[in-house]
């Protein structure tokens, strides 16, 4: 029988983020991710704020025809949203 991975539960501190949430077919996901990172990156430059960890994508479902995803960056402190961000 294959060895199972060890699953661990971690409690993390609250982390401010700037994100875009959207619904997209799976085939459109790479383009959405690229455009979202670019839009958020431009807005971060406007604010003069850098990121403080790796970018991420959260999947709220696995419907390949209508993926509900949230794409973003962790930031060092809470920032105001703008438009879809």
C-alpha positions as CSV (number, residue, x, y, z in Angstrom):
1,X,0.0,0.0,0.0
2,X,1.4,3.5,-0.9
3,X,2.5,5.7,2.0
4,X,0.1,8.5,2.8
5,X,1.3,12.0,3.3
6,X,1.3,13.4,6.8
7,X,-1.5,16.0,7.2
8,X,-0.9,18.8,9.7
9,X,-3.1,21.6,10.8
10,X,-1.6,25.1,11.4
11,X,-3.0,28.2,12.9
12,X,-1.7,31.2,11.1
13,X,-1.8,34.9,12.1
14,X,-4.2,37.1,10.2
15,X,-2.6,38.4,6.9
16,X,-3.7,41.5,5.0
17,X,-4.0,40.9,1.3
18,X,-5.1,42.6,-1.9
19,X,-7.1,40.3,-4.2
20,X,-9.4,40.0,-7.2
21,X,-12.2,37.4,-7.0
22,X,-13.7,36.1,-10.2
23,X,-15.5,33.2,-11.9
24,X,-13.9,31.8,-15.0
25,X,-13.9,28.6,-17.1
26,X,-10.8,26.5,-16.4
27,X,-9.3,27.2,-19.8
28,X,-9.4,31.0,-19.1
29,X,-7.6,30.6,-15.7
30,X,-4.0,31.2,-16.8
31,X,-5.0,34.5,-18.5
32,X,-7.1,35.6,-15.5
33,X,-4.2,34.9,-13.1
34,X,-1.7,36.9,-15.3
35,X,-4.0,39.8,-15.7
36,X,-5.0,39.9,-12.0
37,X,-1.4,39.8,-10.8
38,X,-0.6,42.6,-13.3
39,X,-3.6,44.8,-12.1
40,X,-2.8,44.3,-8.4
41,X,0.9,44.9,-9.1
42,X,0.1,48.2,-10.8
43,X,-2.1,49.2,-7.9
44,X,0.6,48.3,-5.3
45,X,3.0,50.5,-7.3
46,X,0.5,53.3,-7.1
47,X,0.3,52.9,-3.3
48,X,4.1,52.5,-2.9
49,X,3.5,49.2,-1.1
50,X,5.4,45.9,-1.7
51,X,4.3,42.4,-1.2
52,X,5.4,40.5,1.9
53,X,5.0,36.8,0.8
54,X,4.3,34.7,-2.3
55,X,1.3,35.3,-4.5
56,X,-1.6,32.9,-4.2
57,X,-4.8,31.6,-5.8
58,X,-7.7,30.3,-3.7
59,X,-10.2,27.9,-5.3
60,X,-13.7,28.1,-3.8
61,X,-15.0,25.3,-6.1
62,X,-13.8,22.8,-8.7
63,X,-16.4,23.5,-11.4
64,X,-14.3,23.5,-14.5
65,X,-16.9,25.5,-16.4
66,X,-17.1,28.2,-13.7
67,X,-14.2,28.2,-11.3
68,X,-14.7,30.6,-8.4
69,X,-11.2,31.9,-7.6
70,X,-9.5,34.6,-5.6
71,X,-6.1,35.8,-6.8
72,X,-3.8,38.0,-4.8
73,X,-0.8,39.0,-2.9
74,X,-0.1,39.3,0.9
75,X,0.8,42.8,1.9
76,X,2.5,44.1,5.1
77,X,-0.5,46.1,6.3
78,X,-4.2,46.7,5.4
79,X,-4.7,48.7,2.2
80,X,-7.8,50.2,0.6
81,X,-9.3,48.4,-2.3
82,X,-9.9,50.0,-5.7
83,X,-12.4,48.9,-8.3
84,X,-12.3,45.1,-8.5
85,X,-9.3,44.9,-6.1
